[in-house]
Amino acid sequence: MTSYSVNKILFRIKKDRNFRKLFLENFQDAVKDFPLSSEEKGALESRDYDKLLELGAKAMLLLPFAGITRKKRSFAAG
């Protein structure tokens, strides 16, 4: 298992608008050409930032990834 592919994906999400859109809309197609373990795929797909760090993701790539891919939340007025 190598963190190279994870970091390459994170870099492409940050820099490549088309790849970012593909990642957000069709995760499986976006990562199909990268040699990822099932653990890496799972962490990327679920956006498990702690697990990605544990797997070797660079924080300087993970921070933009977190901002770009965060799920929108709606807060109901109480």
C-alpha positions as CSV (number, residue, x, y, z in Angstrom):
1,M,0.0,0.0,0.0
2,T,1.4,3.4,-0.9
3,S,0.2,6.9,-0.2
4,Y,1.3,8.1,-3.6
5,S,-2.0,7.4,-5.3
6,V,-4.0,8.9,-2.5
7,N,-1.9,12.1,-2.6
8,K,-2.1,12.2,-6.4
9,I,-5.9,12.0,-6.3
10,L,-6.0,14.7,-3.6
11,F,-3.7,16.9,-5.8
12,R,-5.9,16.4,-8.8
13,I,-9.0,17.3,-6.9
14,K,-7.3,20.5,-5.8
15,K,-6.0,21.5,-9.2
16,D,-8.2,19.9,-11.9
17,R,-11.8,21.1,-12.0
18,N,-12.9,18.3,-14.3
19,F,-11.4,15.6,-12.2
20,R,-12.9,17.2,-9.0
21,K,-16.4,17.2,-10.7
22,L,-15.9,13.6,-11.7
23,F,-14.8,12.6,-8.2
24,L,-17.8,14.3,-6.6
25,E,-20.3,12.9,-9.1
26,N,-18.9,9.4,-9.9
27,F,-16.3,8.3,-7.4
28,Q,-15.8,4.8,-9.0
29,D,-15.0,6.3,-12.4
30,A,-12.7,8.9,-10.9
31,V,-10.4,6.4,-9.1
32,K,-10.6,3.4,-11.4
33,D,-7.1,4.0,-12.9
34,F,-5.4,4.5,-9.6
35,P,-3.9,1.5,-7.7
36,L,-5.7,1.9,-4.4
37,S,-6.3,-0.6,-1.6
38,S,-9.9,-1.1,-0.5
39,E,-9.0,0.7,2.7
40,E,-7.8,3.8,0.7
41,K,-10.9,3.7,-1.6
42,G,-13.1,3.5,1.5
43,A,-11.4,6.4,3.2
44,L,-11.5,8.6,0.1
45,E,-15.2,7.8,-0.7
46,S,-16.3,8.3,2.9
47,R,-14.1,11.4,3.3
48,D,-12.6,9.9,6.4
49,Y,-9.9,12.6,6.9
50,D,-8.3,10.9,10.0
51,K,-8.0,7.6,8.1
52,L,-6.5,9.3,5.1
53,L,-3.9,11.0,7.3
54,E,-3.1,7.6,8.9
55,L,-2.7,6.1,5.4
56,G,-0.1,8.8,4.5
57,A,-2.2,11.6,3.0
58,K,-0.3,14.9,3.1
59,A,-2.1,17.5,5.3
60,M,-1.4,20.2,2.8
61,L,-3.5,18.3,0.3
62,L,-6.0,17.0,2.7
63,L,-7.1,20.4,3.9
64,P,-8.2,21.7,0.5
65,F,-9.8,18.3,-0.1
66,A,-11.9,18.7,3.1
67,G,-13.0,22.1,2.0
68,I,-13.8,21.1,-1.6
69,T,-15.6,17.9,-0.9
70,R,-17.4,18.6,2.3
71,K,-21.0,17.7,2.3
72,K,-23.3,20.6,2.7
73,R,-25.3,20.6,5.9
74,S,-28.6,22.3,6.5
75,F,-29.5,23.4,9.9
76,A,-33.1,23.6,10.7
77,A,-34.2,26.6,12.8
78,G,-35.2,25.5,16.2
